[in-house]
Amino acid sequence: MNSYHYSERPIGIYVHIPFCYSKCGYCDFYSLTDLSQKKLVEYIDSLEAEIDLIAETYGSLEVQSIYLGGGTPSILNLECIENIWESLNTKYRINEDAEITMEANPDSIDLKYLREIRKIGINRLSIGVQSLIDEELKLLDRRHDSTQAIKAVREAREAGFGNLSIDVMFGLPSQEIETAVSNVIEAEALGVDHLSLYGLIPEPGTPMREQFERGELPFPSGGDYAEMYLQSSAFLTGKGFRRYEISNFARKGFECRHNLNYWNYGSYLGFGPSAHSALISCEKGEYRVKRFWNYKDLDRYVRRMKKNTTAVEDTEELDSDKIALERLLLRLRMEEGYRFASDDEYYRFMSFDDMKSRIDNLCDKRMLVLEPGKAIRCTDVGFVYADEIIAGISSSLNT
């Protein structure tokens, strides 16, 4: 076994399924539209080989959550999903109450399929609804329409999924505030347990970004974007959802445990092309972090696995300053924010270059709330601009 001492806390496992029927214009995740039998077989064989190889390296770790993401995991047939489950179940100690999530798109699932994956062991479903307005779905290059989205949610319940999440997007080109909020209202009425509310960002390298740069897509103003988020957030909290993270709202007890593990600085292993891993240990308050990530290339991934060699592109171990700042920034994404363990930790944080003036400035703008020596958290307005706040604070390590 590798000599690195990982945390004894149960870990999360992420499996990247890099296949889609078609590529959405806004998406910058690694995915392929080659769905040939050869590609699928090579992928599953390689994934099983990587699961075995990593288990040999780090041992049979205890697992609290598994997340099948993509891409579109629901593209896979039942045999593929069973093979992935058996490989993980054989090599790792999966807790009896582990959260097992699978992402799905409305156009790639039906009642029979949902019942079967529930039998296999998937106990949480995350459906990529994105919008319940057909014109918006077309703009986003989604393959489904609103009728299919509603049907998928209802059939998921019928199939026995007692933990159901959907994704909804706002800030779409030409979208009005009222339209964005009404979309969230209709989505909540579907009776789901968890809702992820994502602001659309035209990521570099995507077709949507190219259209945006050519002036073909008029995105909402900053003020309208903020109102969309704030009004939607207020509506969801008024309906009994808790905003436990910037983009995530859940009814009590339905917070995504897999993602909470990320934000609470827990260890996780990632399998598949482009997947990331982090092994984190903590002794007497001192953290050690080892990160590694796979090549963003399925063909290279397959070749490496055939040679029984890891698909890791690079590895890094973080220094103490970066770990301290990273822990704080991850917790700033959460409703509770970050609580300083001691005065020493607070003063250490404030000693980073230009940190105090940055924090004071954000507090003056009512984006952050600081209790000196105790805690720091985002306000409602701060959550709207959280990515910018986090980037600004992060730059203190680079000045």
C-alpha positions in Angstrom: 0.0 0.0 0.0 1.1 3.5 -0.7 2.8 5.1 2.3 0.6 8.3 2.2 -1.6 8.4 5.2 -5.1 9.3 4.1 -7.8 10.5 6.5 -9.6 7.7 8.4 -12.9 9.4 7.6 -15.0 7.7 5.0 -14.3 9.0 1.5 -16.5 9.9 -1.5 -16.0 8.3 -4.9 -16.7 10.1 -8.2 -17.1 8.2 -11.5 -16.9 10.2 -14.7 -19.1 8.9 -17.5 -17.7 10.8 -20.5 -20.5 10.1 -23.0 -23.4 12.3 -24.4 -25.8 11.9 -27.2 -24.9 15.5 -28.2 -22.9 18.3 -26.8 -24.7 21.3 -25.2 -23.4 24.6 -26.3 -22.7 25.9 -22.8 -21.0 22.8 -21.4 -17.3 22.6 -20.8 -17.2 19.3 -19.0 -15.2 16.5 -20.8 -17.5 14.4 -22.9 -17.7 12.6 -26.2 -20.5 11.9 -28.6 -18.9 8.7 -30.0 -21.3 6.0 -28.6 -19.9 3.1 -30.6 -19.9 -0.3 -28.8 -16.1 -0.3 -29.1 -15.7 2.9 -27.1 -18.2 1.9 -24.5 -16.6 -1.5 -23.9 -13.1 0.0 -23.8 -14.3 2.6 -21.3 -15.9 0.1 -18.9 -12.9 -2.3 -19.1 -10.5 0.5 -18.4 -12.7 1.9 -15.6 -12.7 -1.5 -13.9 -8.9 -1.7 -14.3 -8.5 1.7 -12.7 -10.7 0.8 -9.8 -8.6 -2.3 -9.2 -5.3 -0.4 -9.6 -6.2 2.4 -7.2 -7.5 0.0 -4.6 -4.2 -1.9 -4.8 -2.4 1.4 -4.2 -4.4 3.0 -1.4 -6.2 0.0 0.1 -9.9 -0.9 0.6 -11.1 2.5 1.9 -14.4 3.1 3.6 -16.9 4.9 1.3 -19.8 7.1 2.4 -20.9 8.3 -1.1 -20.6 7.4 -4.8 -21.5 9.8 -7.5 -21.9 8.8 -11.2 -21.5 12.1 -13.2 -20.8 13.1 -16.7 -21.4 13.4 -19.5 -24.7 11.5 -19.3 -24.4 8.5 -17.0 -28.0 7.4 -18.0 -26.7 6.6 -21.5 -25.1 3.5 -20.0 -27.1 0.3 -20.2 -28.0 -1.7 -17.1 -25.1 -4.2 -17.6 -22.6 -1.4 -17.6 -24.0 0.2 -14.4 -24.0 -3.3 -12.7 -20.4 -3.8 -13.7 -19.3 -0.4 -12.2 -21.3 -1.1 -9.0 -19.8 -4.6 -8.7 -16.2 -3.3 -9.2 -16.6 -0.6 -6.6 -18.4 -2.9 -4.2 -15.7 -5.6 -4.5 -12.7 -3.3 -3.9 -14.1 -0.7 -1.4 -16.0 -0.9 1.9 -19.2 0.8 1.0 -21.3 1.8 4.0 -24.8 0.3 4.2 -26.3 3.8 4.3 -24.0 5.2 1.6 -25.5 7.8 -0.7 -25.3 6.5 -4.3 -26.2 9.3 -6.8 -26.6 9.0 -10.6 -27.0 11.9 -13.0 -29.7 11.5 -15.7 -31.2 13.4 -18.5 -35.0 13.3 -19.1 -34.6 12.0 -22.7 -32.4 9.0 -21.7 -34.6 7.4 -19.0 -37.9 5.7 -18.7 -39.8 4.0 -15.9 -38.4 0.5 -16.6 -34.8 1.8 -16.6 -35.4 3.8 -13.4 -36.8 0.8 -11.6 -33.8 -1.3 -12.6 -31.1 1.1 -11.6 -32.9 1.5 -8.3 -32.7 -2.3 -7.8 -29.0 -2.2 -8.6 -28.4 0.2 -5.7 -28.7 3.8 -7.0 -30.6 5.6 -4.2 -30.4 9.2 -5.3 -31.2 10.6 -8.7 -30.1 14.0 -10.1 -32.1 14.9 -13.2 -30.8 17.6 -15.6 -34.1 19.5 -16.1 -32.4 22.9 -16.6 -35.6 24.6 -17.6 -39.4 23.9 -17.9 -39.7 26.4 -20.9 -39.3 24.7 -24.3 -37.7 27.8 -26.0 -35.0 27.9 -23.3 -34.3 24.2 -23.6 -33.8 24.7 -27.4 -31.5 27.6 -26.7 -29.4 25.4 -24.3 -29.3 22.6 -27.0 -31.1 20.2 -24.6 -32.6 17.1 -26.3 -35.7 17.0 -24.1 -38.7 19.3 -23.8 -40.6 20.3 -20.7 -43.2 17.5 -21.0 -40.3 14.9 -20.9 -38.8 16.7 -17.9 -42.0 16.6 -15.9 -42.6 12.9 -16.9 -39.0 12.0 -15.8 -39.5 13.5 -12.4 -42.8 11.7 -11.9 -41.5 8.4 -13.1 -38.5 8.7 -10.8 -40.8 8.9 -7.8 -42.9 6.0 -9.2 -39.7 3.9 -9.5 -39.0 4.3 -5.8 -36.5 7.2 -5.6 -37.1 8.8 -2.2 -34.2 11.2 -2.7 -34.6 13.2 -5.9 -32.8 16.3 -7.1 -33.1 18.4 -10.2 -30.9 21.1 -11.8 -32.4 24.4 -12.9 -30.5 27.2 -14.7 -31.0 31.0 -14.6 -29.3 33.9 -16.3 -30.0 32.6 -19.8 -29.6 35.0 -22.8 -32.6 37.4 -23.0 -34.2 35.9 -19.9 -36.4 38.2 -17.8 -36.3 38.2 -14.0 -40.0 37.1 -13.9 -39.4 34.2 -16.3 -36.4 32.9 -14.3 -38.3 33.0 -11.0 -41.4 31.4 -12.4 -39.3 28.6 -13.8 -38.0 27.9 -10.3 -41.6 28.1 -8.9 -42.7 25.5 -11.4 -39.7 23.3 -10.7 -40.4 23.3 -6.9 -44.0 22.3 -7.6 -42.7 19.0 -8.9 -42.2 18.0 -5.3 -38.4 17.3 -5.4 -36.2 17.0 -2.3 -33.2 18.9 -3.6 -32.8 21.7 -6.2 -29.5 22.9 -7.7 -29.8 26.4 -9.0 -27.0 27.3 -11.4 -26.4 30.7 -13.0 -25.4 30.2 -16.7 -21.9 31.3 -17.5 -20.6 31.2 -21.1 -17.4 29.3 -20.3 -14.3 29.8 -22.5 -13.9 27.4 -25.3 -17.7 26.6 -25.6 -19.9 27.5 -28.7 -22.0 29.7 -26.4 -19.0 31.7 -25.4 -18.1 32.2 -29.0 -21.7 33.5 -29.7 -21.5 35.7 -26.7 -18.2 37.3 -27.9 -19.7 37.9 -31.3 -22.5 39.8 -29.6 -25.1 37.3 -30.7 -26.4 36.4 -27.2 -27.5 39.2 -24.9 -27.1 38.0 -21.4 -28.9 39.6 -18.5 -27.3 42.6 -16.7 -25.5 42.1 -13.4 -28.4 43.6 -11.6 -31.0 41.4 -13.2 -28.8 38.3 -12.7 -28.6 39.2 -9.0 -32.4 39.6 -8.7 -33.0 36.3 -10.4 -30.9 34.6 -7.8 -32.1 36.5 -4.8 -35.8 36.2 -5.6 -35.5 32.5 -6.5 -33.5 31.8 -3.3 -36.1 33.6 -1.2 -38.9 31.6 -2.8 -37.2 28.3 -2.2 -36.4 29.1 1.5 -40.0 30.2 1.9 -41.0 26.7 0.7 -39.0 24.9 3.3 -35.7 24.5 1.4 -32.5 25.4 3.1 -29.7 27.0 1.0 -26.8 25.0 2.4 -24.4 26.0 -0.4 -24.4 28.8 -3.0 -26.2 26.8 -5.6 -27.8 24.0 -3.6 -31.2 24.0 -1.8 -32.5 21.0 0.1 -35.4 20.0 2.3 -34.2 18.9 5.8 -32.1 15.7 5.6 -31.7 15.8 1.8 -28.5 17.7 1.5 -26.1 16.0 -1.0 -23.7 14.2 1.2 -21.2 13.6 -1.6 -20.8 17.3 -2.3 -20.8 18.2 1.5 -17.7 16.0 1.7 -16.0 18.2 -0.9 -16.9 21.4 0.9 -16.0 20.0 4.3 -12.5 19.1 3.0 -13.0 15.4 3.0 -11.1 12.8 0.9 -12.4 11.6 -2.4 -11.3 9.4 -5.3 -12.2 10.1 -8.9 -12.3 7.4 -11.7 -12.5 7.9 -15.4 -10.9 10.4 -17.8 -10.6 14.0 -16.4 -11.6 12.8 -12.9 -9.9 14.4 -9.8 -8.9 12.9 -6.5 -7.7 14.3 -3.1 -6.4 12.3 -0.2 -6.5 14.4 3.0 -5.2 13.7 6.4 -5.3 15.7 9.6 -3.2 15.1 12.7 -3.3 17.5 15.7 -5.0 20.2 13.5 -2.3 20.0 10.7 -3.6 19.0 7.3 -1.8 17.2 4.5 -3.3 17.1 1.0 -2.3 15.0 -1.9 -4.2 15.8 -5.2 -4.0 14.0 -8.5 -6.1 14.1 -11.7 -6.5 12.0 -14.8 -5.9 12.8 -18.4 -8.8 14.5 -20.2 -8.6 12.1 -23.0 -10.5 8.8 -23.2 -8.1 7.2 -25.8 -5.1 8.0 -23.6 -6.9 6.8 -20.5 -7.7 3.4 -22.2 -4.1 3.0 -23.4 -2.7 3.6 -19.9 -5.1 1.2 -18.3 -4.2 -1.5 -20.9 -0.6 -1.2 -19.6 -1.8 -1.4 -16.0 -0.4 2.2 -15.5 -2.3 4.9 -13.8 -4.0 7.5 -16.0 -2.8 10.3 -13.7 -1.7 13.4 -15.6 -0.2 15.2 -12.6 0.0 15.3 -8.8 0.4 18.1 -6.3 0.8 18.4 -2.5 -0.4 21.6 -1.0 1.6 23.8 1.4 0.1 24.8 4.8 -0.8 28.4 3.6 -2.7 27.1 0.6 -4.5 24.5 2.6 -5.6 27.0 5.2 -6.9 29.4 2.6 -8.6 26.6 0.5 -10.4 25.3 3.6 -11.8 28.7 4.3 -12.8 29.4 0.7 -14.7 26.1 0.4 -16.6 26.9 3.6 -17.5 30.4 2.3 -19.6 28.6 -0.3 -21.8 27.3 2.5 -24.5 29.0 4.5 -22.7 28.6 7.8 -19.4 30.0 6.4 -16.1 29.3 8.2 -15.5 29.2 12.0 -12.0 29.9 13.1 -10.7 27.2 15.5 -8.7 29.8 17.5 -7.5 33.4 17.6 -4.2 32.2 16.2 -5.9 30.8 13.1 -7.8 34.0 12.6 -4.7 36.2 12.9 -2.8 33.8 10.6 -5.5 34.2 7.9 -5.5 38.0 8.3 -1.7 38.1 7.9 -1.9 37.0 4.2 -0.9 39.8 1.9 -3.5 42.6 1.7 -6.1 40.2 3.2 -7.5 42.5 5.9 -8.1 45.3 3.5 -9.8 43.0 1.1 -12.1 41.6 3.8 -12.9 45.0 5.2 -13.8 46.2 1.7 -16.2 43.3 1.2 -17.7 43.8 4.6 -18.3 47.5 3.7 -20.1 46.4 0.6 -22.2 44.1 2.8 -21.0 41.0 0.9 -19.3 39.4 3.9 -20.0 39.3 7.6 -16.9 39.0 9.8 -16.9 38.2 13.5 -13.3 38.9 14.4 -11.6 35.8 15.8 -14.8 33.7 15.4 -16.3 33.4 11.9 -16.7 34.7 8.4 -19.6 34.1 6.0 -21.3 35.4 2.9 -24.4 37.5 3.0 -27.3 37.0 0.6 -25.8 39.5 -1.8 -22.4 38.0 -1.2 -23.6 34.7 -2.5 -24.5 36.3 -5.8 -20.9 37.4 -6.2 -19.3 34.5 -4.3 -17.1 33.4 -7.2 -15.6 36.9 -7.5 -15.2 37.1 -3.7 -13.4 33.8 -3.6 -11.2 34.7 -6.5 -10.3 38.0 -4.9 -9.4 36.4 -1.6 -7.5 33.7 -3.3 -5.3 36.2 -5.0 -3.9 37.2 -1.6 -1.6 34.2 -1.9 -0.2 35.5 -5.2 0.4 39.1 -4.5 
